[in-house]
């Protein structure tokens, strides 16, 4: 049984995440630290943390690990 409210929430979340939030989430899913991601994207580690915190908030999760898992489930990021 499909919960249409959840499906709509997931679709809204995908739309709400910025490109940078998705990009940081993808790198976090590959096991990269904030410092690593900052170097890759030429940002400060604090900026990376901010993007990941915003993504967590939008996705309704508390940790980056939960955000990565939710991102994979929702198809926001790949599991590769």
Gaussian input, Z-matrix of N, CA and C with variables (Angstrom, degrees):
# hf/3-21g

backbone

0 1
 N
 C     1     B1
 C     2     B2     1     A1
 N     3     B3     2     A2     1     D1
 C     4     B4     3     A3     2     D2
 C     5     B5     4     A4     3     D3
 N     6     B6     5     A5     4     D4
 C     7     B7     6     A6     5     D5
 C     8     B8     7     A7     6     D6
 N     9     B9     8     A8     7     D7
 C    10    B10     9     A9     8     D8
 C    11    B11    10    A10     9     D9
 N    12    B12    11    A11    10    D10
 C    13    B13    12    A12    11    D11
 C    14    B14    13    A13    12    D12
 N    15    B15    14    A14    13    D13
 C    16    B16    15    A15    14    D14
 C    17    B17    16    A16    15    D15
 N    18    B18    17    A17    16    D16
 C    19    B19    18    A18    17    D17
 C    20    B20    19    A19    18    D18
 N    21    B21    20    A20    19    D19
 C    22    B22    21    A21    20    D20
 C    23    B23    22    A22    21    D21
 N    24    B24    23    A23    22    D22
 C    25    B25    24    A24    23    D23
 C    26    B26    25    A25    24    D24
 N    27    B27    26    A26    25    D25
 C    28    B28    27    A27    26    D26
 C    29    B29    28    A28    27    D27
 N    30    B30    29    A29    28    D28
 C    31    B31    30    A30    29    D29
 C    32    B32    31    A31    30    D30
 N    33    B33    32    A32    31    D31
 C    34    B34    33    A33    32    D32
 C    35    B35    34    A34    33    D33
 N    36    B36    35    A35    34    D34
 C    37    B37    36    A36    35    D35
 C    38    B38    37    A37    36    D36
 N    39    B39    38    A38    37    D37
 C    40    B40    39    A39    38    D38
 C    41    B41    40    A40    39    D39
 N    42    B42    41    A41    40    D40
 C    43    B43    42    A42    41    D41
 C    44    B44    43    A43    42    D42
 N    45    B45    44    A44    43    D43
 C    46    B46    45    A45    44    D44
 C    47    B47    46    A46    45    D45
 N    48    B48    47    A47    46    D46
 C    49    B49    48    A48    47    D47
 C    50    B50    49    A49    48    D48
 N    51    B51    50    A50    49    D49
 C    52    B52    51    A51    50    D50
 C    53    B53    52    A52    51    D51
 N    54    B54    53    A53    52    D52
 C    55    B55    54    A54    53    D53
 C    56    B56    55    A55    54    D54
 N    57    B57    56    A56    55    D55
 C    58    B58    57    A57    56    D56
 C    59    B59    58    A58    57    D57
 N    60    B60    59    A59    58    D58
 C    61    B61    60    A60    59    D59
 C    62    B62    61    A61    60    D60
 N    63    B63    62    A62    61    D61
 C    64    B64    63    A63    62    D62
 C    65    B65    64    A64    63    D63
 N    66    B66    65    A65    64    D64
 C    67    B67    66    A66    65    D65
 C    68    B68    67    A67    66    D66
 N    69    B69    68    A68    67    D67
 C    70    B70    69    A69    68    D68
 C    71    B71    70    A70    69    D69
 N    72    B72    71    A71    70    D70
 C    73    B73    72    A72    71    D71
 C    74    B74    73    A73    72    D72
 N    75    B75    74    A74    73    D73
 C    76    B76    75    A75    74    D74
 C    77    B77    76    A76    75    D75
 N    78    B78    77    A77    76    D76
 C    79    B79    78    A78    77    D77
 C    80    B80    79    A79    78    D78
 N    81    B81    80    A80    79    D79
 C    82    B82    81    A81    80    D80
 C    83    B83    82    A82    81    D81
 N    84    B84    83    A83    82    D82
 C    85    B85    84    A84    83    D83
 C    86    B86    85    A85    84    D84
 N    87    B87    86    A86    85    D85
 C    88    B88    87    A87    86    D86
 C    89    B89    88    A88    87    D87
 N    90    B90    89    A89    88    D88
 C    91    B91    90    A90    89    D89
 C    92    B92    91    A91    90    D90
 N    93    B93    92    A92    91    D91
 C    94    B94    93    A93    92    D92
 C    95    B95    94    A94    93    D93
 N    96    B96    95    A95    94    D94
 C    97    B97    96    A96    95    D95
 C    98    B98    97    A97    96    D96
 N    99    B99    98    A98    97    D97
 C   100   B100    99    A99    98    D98
 C   101   B101   100   A100    99    D99
 N   102   B102   101   A101   100   D100
 C   103   B103   102   A102   101   D101
 C   104   B104   103   A103   102   D102
 N   105   B105   104   A104   103   D103
 C   106   B106   105   A105   104   D104
 C   107   B107   106   A106   105   D105
 N   108   B108   107   A107   106   D106
 C   109   B109   108   A108   107   D107
 C   110   B110   109   A109   108   D108
 N   111   B111   110   A110   109   D109
 C   112   B112   111   A111   110   D110
 C   113   B113   112   A112   111   D111
 N   114   B114   113   A113   112   D112
 C   115   B115   114   A114   113   D113
 C   116   B116   115   A115   114   D114
 N   117   B117   116   A116   115   D115
 C   118   B118   117   A117   116   D116
 C   119   B119   118   A118   117   D117
 N   120   B120   119   A119   118   D118
 C   121   B121   120   A120   119   D119
 C   122   B122   121   A121   120   D120
 N   123   B123   122   A122   121   D121
 C   124   B124   123   A123   122   D122
 C   125   B125   124   A124   123   D123
 N   126   B126   125   A125   124   D124
 C   127   B127   126   A126   125   D125
 C   128   B128   127   A127   126   D126
 N   129   B129   128   A128   127   D127
 C   130   B130   129   A129   128   D128
 C   131   B131   130   A130   129   D129
 N   132   B132   131   A131   130   D130
 C   133   B133   132   A132   131   D131
 C   134   B134   133   A133   132   D132
 N   135   B135   134   A134   133   D133
 C   136   B136   135   A135   134   D134
 C   137   B137   136   A136   135   D135
 N   138   B138   137   A137   136   D136
 C   139   B139   138   A138   137   D137
 C   140   B140   139   A139   138   D138
 N   141   B141   140   A140   139   D139
 C   142   B142   141   A141   140   D140
 C   143   B143   142   A142   141   D141
 N   144   B144   143   A143   142   D142
 C   145   B145   144   A144   143   D143
 C   146   B146   145   A145   144   D144
 N   147   B147   146   A146   145   D145
 C   148   B148   147   A147   146   D146
 C   149   B149   148   A148   147   D147
 N   150   B150   149   A149   148   D148
 C   151   B151   150   A150   149   D149
 C   152   B152   151   A151   150   D150
 N   153   B153   152   A152   151   D151
 C   154   B154   153   A153   152   D152
 C   155   B155   154   A154   153   D153
 N   156   B156   155   A155   154   D154
 C   157   B157   156   A156   155   D155
 C   158   B158   157   A157   156   D156
 N   159   B159   158   A158   157   D157
 C   160   B160   159   A159   158   D158
 C   161   B161   160   A160   159   D159
 N   162   B162   161   A161   160   D160
 C   163   B163   162   A162   161   D161
 C   164   B164   163   A163   162   D162
 N   165   B165   164   A164   163   D163
 C   166   B166   165   A165   164   D164
 C   167   B167   166   A166   165   D165
 N   168   B168   167   A167   166   D166
 C   169   B169   168   A168   167   D167
 C   170   B170   169   A169   168   D168
 N   171   B171   170   A170   169   D169
 C   172   B172   171   A171   170   D170
 C   173   B173   172   A172   171   D171
 N   174   B174   173   A173   172   D172
 C   175   B175   174   A174   173   D173
 C   176   B176   175   A175   174   D174
 N   177   B177   176   A176   175   D175
 C   178   B178   177   A177   176   D176
 C   179   B179   178   A178   177   D177
 N   180   B180   179   A179   178   D178
 C   181   B181   180   A180   179   D179
 C   182   B182   181   A181   180   D180
 N   183   B183   182   A182   181   D181
 C   184   B184   183   A183   182   D182
 C   185   B185   184   A184   183   D183
 N   186   B186   185   A185   184   D184
 C   187   B187   186   A186   185   D185
 C   188   B188   187   A187   186   D186
 N   189   B189   188   A188   187   D187
 C   190   B190   189   A189   188   D188
 C   191   B191   190   A190   189   D189
 N   192   B192   191   A191   190   D190
 C   193   B193   192   A192   191   D191
 C   194   B194   193   A193   192   D192
 N   195   B195   194   A194   193   D193
 C   196   B196   195   A195   194   D194
 C   197   B197   196   A196   195   D195
 N   198   B198   197   A197   196   D196
 C   199   B199   198   A198   197   D197
 C   200   B200   199   A199   198   D198
 N   201   B201   200   A200   199   D199
 C   202   B202   201   A201   200   D200
 C   203   B203   202   A202   201   D201
 N   204   B204   203   A203   202   D202
 C   205   B205   204   A204   203   D203
 C   206   B206   205   A205   204   D204
 N   207   B207   206   A206   205   D205
 C   208   B208   207   A207   206   D206
 C   209   B209   208   A208   207   D207
 N   210   B210   209   A209   208   D208
 C   211   B211   210   A210   209   D209
 C   212   B212   211   A211   210   D210
 N   213   B213   212   A212   211   D211
 C   214   B214   213   A213   212   D212
 C   215   B215   214   A214   213   D213
 N   216   B216   215   A215   214   D214
 C   217   B217   216   A216   215   D215
 C   218   B218   217   A217   216   D216
 N   219   B219   218   A218   217   D217
 C   220   B220   219   A219   218   D218
 C   221   B221   220   A220   219   D219
 N   222   B222   221   A221   220   D220
 C   223   B223   222   A222   221   D221
 C   224   B224   223   A223   222   D222
 N   225   B225   224   A224   223   D223
 C   226   B226   225   A225   224   D224
 C   227   B227   226   A226   225   D225
 N   228   B228   227   A227   226   D226
 C   229   B229   228   A228   227   D227
 C   230   B230   229   A229   228   D228
 N   231   B231   230   A230   229   D229
 C   232   B232   231   A231   230   D230
 C   233   B233   232   A232   231   D231
 N   234   B234   233   A233   232   D232
 C   235   B235   234   A234   233   D233
 C   236   B236   235   A235   234   D234
 N   237   B237   236   A236   235   D235
 C   238   B238   237   A237   236   D236
 C   239   B239   238   A238   237   D237

   B1=1.4491
   B2=1.5288
   B3=1.3067
   B4=1.4577
   B5=1.5128
   B6=1.3084
   B7=1.4536
   B8=1.5253
   B9=1.3116
   B10=1.4556
   B11=1.5133
   B12=1.3277
   B13=1.4653
   B14=1.5169
   B15=1.3409
   B16=1.4640
   B17=1.5142
   B18=1.3218
   B19=1.4641
   B20=1.5186
   B21=1.3226
   B22=1.4655
   B23=1.5235
   B24=1.3227
   B25=1.4663
   B26=1.5190
   B27=1.3274
   B28=1.4641
   B29=1.5180
   B30=1.3246
   B31=1.4622
   B32=1.5207
   B33=1.3188
   B34=1.4623
   B35=1.5146
   B36=1.3296
   B37=1.4642
   B38=1.5138
   B39=1.3369
   B40=1.4607
   B41=1.5221
   B42=1.3112
   B43=1.4559
   B44=1.5175
   B45=1.3178
   B46=1.4611
   B47=1.5230
   B48=1.3230
   B49=1.4588
   B50=1.5216
   B51=1.3284
   B52=1.4619
   B53=1.5273
   B54=1.3146
   B55=1.4651
   B56=1.5288
   B57=1.3169
   B58=1.4663
   B59=1.5261
   B60=1.3278
   B61=1.4675
   B62=1.5276
   B63=1.3358
   B64=1.4699
   B65=1.5179
   B66=1.3235
   B67=1.4591
   B68=1.5325
   B69=1.3197
   B70=1.4699
   B71=1.5218
   B72=1.3134
   B73=1.4556
   B74=1.5266
   B75=1.3233
   B76=1.4669
   B77=1.5292
   B78=1.3165
   B79=1.4646
   B80=1.5283
   B81=1.3246
   B82=1.4694
   B83=1.5253
   B84=1.3144
   B85=1.4571
   B86=1.5209
   B87=1.3000
   B88=1.4657
   B89=1.5255
   B90=1.3351
   B91=1.4579
   B92=1.5087
   B93=1.3138
   B94=1.4676
   B95=1.5198
   B96=1.3144
   B97=1.4632
   B98=1.5241
   B99=1.3191
   B100=1.4635
   B101=1.5241
   B102=1.3222
   B103=1.4675
   B104=1.5205
   B105=1.3364
   B106=1.4717
   B107=1.5202
   B108=1.3383
   B109=1.4615
   B110=1.5274
   B111=1.3230
   B112=1.4650
   B113=1.5295
   B114=1.3170
   B115=1.4656
   B116=1.5211
   B117=1.3180
   B118=1.4639
   B119=1.5261
   B120=1.3253
   B121=1.4683
   B122=1.5301
   B123=1.3254
   B124=1.4651
   B125=1.5249
   B126=1.3336
   B127=1.4632
   B128=1.5194
   B129=1.3243
   B130=1.4525
   B131=1.5322
   B132=1.3295
   B133=1.4641
   B134=1.5249
   B135=1.3191
   B136=1.4658
   B137=1.5282
   B138=1.3174
   B139=1.4582
   B140=1.5272
   B141=1.3229
   B142=1.4633
   B143=1.5278
   B144=1.3344
   B145=1.4725
   B146=1.5235
   B147=1.3252
   B148=1.4677
   B149=1.5257
   B150=1.3258
   B151=1.4673
   B152=1.5253
   B153=1.3225
   B154=1.4588
   B155=1.5299
   B156=1.3218
   B157=1.4649
   B158=1.5300
   B159=1.3290
   B160=1.4640
   B161=1.5233
   B162=1.3333
   B163=1.4656
   B164=1.5246
   B165=1.3238
   B166=1.4754
   B167=1.5209
   B168=1.3119
   B169=1.4546
   B170=1.5260
   B171=1.3084
   B172=1.4593
   B173=1.5244
   B174=1.3410
   B175=1.4621
   B176=1.5285
   B177=1.3276
   B178=1.4551
   B179=1.5146
   B180=1.3381
   B181=1.4675
   B182=1.5223
   B183=1.3265
   B184=1.4694
   B185=1.5188
   B186=1.3255
   B187=1.4612
   B188=1.5206
   B189=1.3201
   B190=1.4646
   B191=1.5202
   B192=1.3158
   B193=1.4631
   B194=1.5238
   B195=1.3326
   B196=1.4665
   B197=1.5258
   B198=1.3270
   B199=1.4565
   B200=1.5275
   B201=1.3240
   B202=1.4636
   B203=1.5299
   B204=1.3276
   B205=1.4670
   B206=1.5272
   B207=1.3207
   B208=1.4673
   B209=1.5244
   B210=1.3173
   B211=1.4624
   B212=1.5194
   B213=1.3214
   B214=1.4654
   B215=1.5239
   B216=1.3341
   B217=1.4739
   B218=1.5149
   B219=1.3333
   B220=1.4670
   B221=1.5242
   B222=1.3221
   B223=1.4601
   B224=1.5087
   B225=1.3365
   B226=1.4640
   B227=1.5203
   B228=1.3294
   B229=1.4558
   B230=1.5186
   B231=1.3167
   B232=1.4658
   B233=1.5246
   B234=1.3214
   B235=1.4571
   B236=1.5261
   B237=1.3154
   B238=1.4745
   B239=1.4985
   A1=108.72
   A2=117.56
   A3=123.14
   A4=109.33
   A5=114.73
   A6=120.16
   A7=107.17
   A8=117.51
   A9=121.23
   A10=112.78
   A11=118.14
   A12=120.24
   A13=110.22
   A14=116.86
   A15=121.11
   A16=110.40
   A17=117.66
   A18=121.35
   A19=110.81
   A20=116.86
   A21=120.37
   A22=110.73
   A23=116.70
   A24=120.51
   A25=110.06
   A26=117.19
   A27=120.73
   A28=111.07
   A29=116.89
   A30=120.75
   A31=110.55
   A32=116.91
   A33=120.70
   A34=110.72
   A35=117.17
   A36=121.25
   A37=110.91
   A38=117.36
   A39=120.95
   A40=109.82
   A41=117.16
   A42=122.07
   A43=111.04
   A44=117.10
   A45=121.28
   A46=113.40
   A47=118.44
   A48=119.97
   A49=109.82
   A50=114.94
   A51=118.79
   A52=109.17
   A53=115.43
   A54=120.33
   A55=110.15
   A56=117.98
   A57=121.46
   A58=111.46
   A59=116.52
   A60=119.80
   A61=110.02
   A62=116.57
   A63=120.26
   A64=111.02
   A65=116.57
   A66=121.42
   A67=110.71
   A68=117.16
   A69=120.86
   A70=110.75
   A71=116.38
   A72=121.34
   A73=110.81
   A74=116.81
   A75=121.06
   A76=109.91
   A77=117.25
   A78=120.48
   A79=111.06
   A80=117.02
   A81=120.10
   A82=109.56
   A83=116.60
   A84=121.56
   A85=112.66
   A86=116.62
   A87=121.55
   A88=111.35
   A89=115.22
   A90=119.81
   A91=115.52
   A92=117.46
   A93=120.45
   A94=110.80
   A95=115.67
   A96=121.98
   A97=108.77
   A98=115.89
   A99=120.22
   A100=110.91
   A101=117.07
   A102=120.73
   A103=111.22
   A104=116.11
   A105=120.06
   A106=110.74
   A107=115.91
   A108=121.34
   A109=109.77
   A110=116.35
   A111=120.82
   A112=110.82
   A113=116.42
   A114=120.18
   A115=112.14
   A116=116.40
   A117=121.81
   A118=110.86
   A119=116.42
   A120=121.24
   A121=113.57
   A122=116.21
   A123=121.99
   A124=111.65
   A125=114.78
   A126=123.63
   A127=107.82
   A128=116.96
   A129=120.05
   A130=108.49
   A131=117.21
   A132=119.21
   A133=112.10
   A134=118.03
   A135=121.48
   A136=111.15
   A137=116.64
   A138=120.09
   A139=110.17
   A140=116.69
   A141=121.20
   A142=109.72
   A143=116.03
   A144=119.84
   A145=111.05
   A146=116.24
   A147=120.54
   A148=110.57
   A149=117.55
   A150=120.49
   A151=110.82
   A152=116.91
   A153=120.07
   A154=111.39
   A155=117.35
   A156=120.65
   A157=110.62
   A158=116.69
   A159=120.67
   A160=110.66
   A161=116.34
   A162=120.19
   A163=110.19
   A164=116.67
   A165=120.75
   A166=110.32
   A167=116.59
   A168=121.13
   A169=111.13
   A170=116.42
   A171=121.06
   A172=111.72
   A173=116.32
   A174=120.94
   A175=112.46
   A176=116.77
   A177=120.93
   A178=114.03
   A179=115.93
   A180=120.96
   A181=109.18
   A182=115.22
   A183=118.56
   A184=114.54
   A185=118.47
   A186=120.14
   A187=111.26
   A188=115.12
   A189=118.99
   A190=110.69
   A191=118.12
   A192=120.77
   A193=109.80
   A194=116.19
   A195=120.14
   A196=110.71
   A197=116.81
   A198=120.92
   A199=110.89
   A200=116.50
   A201=120.03
   A202=109.76
   A203=116.68
   A204=120.39
   A205=110.56
   A206=116.99
   A207=120.93
   A208=110.32
   A209=116.73
   A210=120.71
   A211=112.34
   A212=116.32
   A213=120.39
   A214=109.85
   A215=116.68
   A216=120.66
   A217=112.11
   A218=116.70
   A219=121.57
   A220=112.95
   A221=116.57
   A222=119.48
   A223=113.33
   A224=117.07
   A225=121.22
   A226=109.92
   A227=116.12
   A228=122.17
   A229=108.68
   A230=115.55
   A231=119.61
   A232=109.43
   A233=115.13
   A234=120.74
   A235=111.98
   A236=118.00
   A237=121.66
   A238=111.74
   D1=130.79
   D2=-179.46
   D3=-93.41
   D4=128.62
   D5=175.01
   D6=-88.53
   D7=105.90
   D8=-175.62
   D9=-65.68
   D10=-30.57
   D11=176.67
   D12=-63.94
   D13=-42.54
   D14=178.69
   D15=-66.30
   D16=-41.96
   D17=178.97
   D18=-60.73
   D19=-42.66
   D20=178.14
   D21=-65.93
   D22=-39.41
   D23=178.61
   D24=-63.78
   D25=-42.36
   D26=178.30
   D27=-62.86
   D28=-44.32
   D29=178.52
   D30=-62.23
   D31=-40.89
   D32=178.32
   D33=-63.76
   D34=-40.59
   D35=-179.84
   D36=-63.23
   D37=-44.14
   D38=179.23
   D39=-58.32
   D40=-42.30
   D41=-179.39
   D42=-70.02
   D43=-37.15
   D44=-175.28
   D45=-72.75
   D46=-29.33
   D47=-178.86
   D48=-69.60
   D49=132.29
   D50=177.64
   D51=-74.80
   D52=166.31
   D53=178.31
   D54=-59.89
   D55=-40.48
   D56=179.53
   D57=-66.95
   D58=-39.84
   D59=178.16
   D60=-61.97
   D61=-44.09
   D62=177.85
   D63=-64.36
   D64=-41.36
   D65=-179.09
   D66=-63.67
   D67=-45.96
   D68=177.64
   D69=-63.02
   D70=-40.35
   D71=178.86
   D72=-63.39
   D73=-40.99
   D74=178.75
   D75=-61.57
   D76=-46.26
   D77=-179.91
   D78=-66.39
   D79=-38.08
   D80=176.53
   D81=-61.90
   D82=-37.00
   D83=177.81
   D84=-65.73
   D85=-21.04
   D86=176.98
   D87=-91.63
   D88=8.32
   D89=175.41
   D90=86.95
   D91=12.22
   D92=-178.61
   D93=-81.97
   D94=142.02
   D95=176.19
   D96=-79.36
   D97=170.11
   D98=177.02
   D99=-59.56
   D100=-39.40
   D101=178.29
   D102=-64.39
   D103=-42.50
   D104=177.79
   D105=-61.39
   D106=-48.45
   D107=-178.76
   D108=-61.52
   D109=-41.44
   D110=179.03
   D111=-58.62
   D112=-43.41
   D113=178.55
   D114=-64.40
   D115=-41.92
   D116=-179.23
   D117=-64.96
   D118=-44.80
   D119=-174.58
   D120=-94.46
   D121=0.09
   D122=-178.91
   D123=58.39
   D124=49.65
   D125=176.62
   D126=-124.74
   D127=173.84
   D128=172.04
   D129=-85.09
   D130=152.90
   D131=176.51
   D132=-57.25
   D133=-35.17
   D134=179.04
   D135=-65.66
   D136=-37.73
   D137=177.65
   D138=-65.04
   D139=-41.63
   D140=176.62
   D141=-59.96
   D142=-47.45
   D143=177.90
   D144=-57.19
   D145=-41.00
   D146=179.84
   D147=-62.93
   D148=-45.30
   D149=177.71
   D150=-59.90
   D151=-43.39
   D152=-178.84
   D153=-69.09
   D154=-36.77
   D155=176.70
   D156=-63.82
   D157=-42.01
   D158=178.55
   D159=-64.39
   D160=-41.18
   D161=178.39
   D162=-62.78
   D163=-43.87
   D164=178.54
   D165=-59.11
   D166=-45.17
   D167=-179.33
   D168=-61.29
   D169=-46.97
   D170=-179.24
   D171=-64.57
   D172=-31.86
   D173=-177.52
   D174=-88.54
   D175=-8.03
   D176=178.80
   D177=73.26
   D178=33.44
   D179=177.90
   D180=-123.80
   D181=167.49
   D182=-175.56
   D183=-103.22
   D184=-28.70
   D185=-175.11
   D186=-122.82
   D187=161.99
   D188=178.52
   D189=-66.99
   D190=-29.34
   D191=177.08
   D192=-65.06
   D193=-45.07
   D194=176.60
   D195=-62.89
   D196=-38.17
   D197=-179.57
   D198=-65.63
   D199=-41.44
   D200=178.55
   D201=-63.41
   D202=-46.69
   D203=179.50
   D204=-60.12
   D205=-45.09
   D206=179.16
   D207=-65.61
   D208=-39.02
   D209=179.27
   D210=-62.03
   D211=-40.37
   D212=177.22
   D213=-66.38
   D214=-46.18
   D215=179.31
   D216=-59.03
   D217=-39.82
   D218=-177.02
   D219=-83.34
   D220=-8.84
   D221=-178.92
   D222=80.98
   D223=14.74
   D224=178.48
   D225=-71.96
   D226=-39.91
   D227=178.95
   D228=-129.13
   D229=160.74
   D230=179.00
   D231=-91.88
   D232=158.36
   D233=-179.18
   D234=-87.04
   D235=5.18
   D236=-177.74
   D237=-73.17

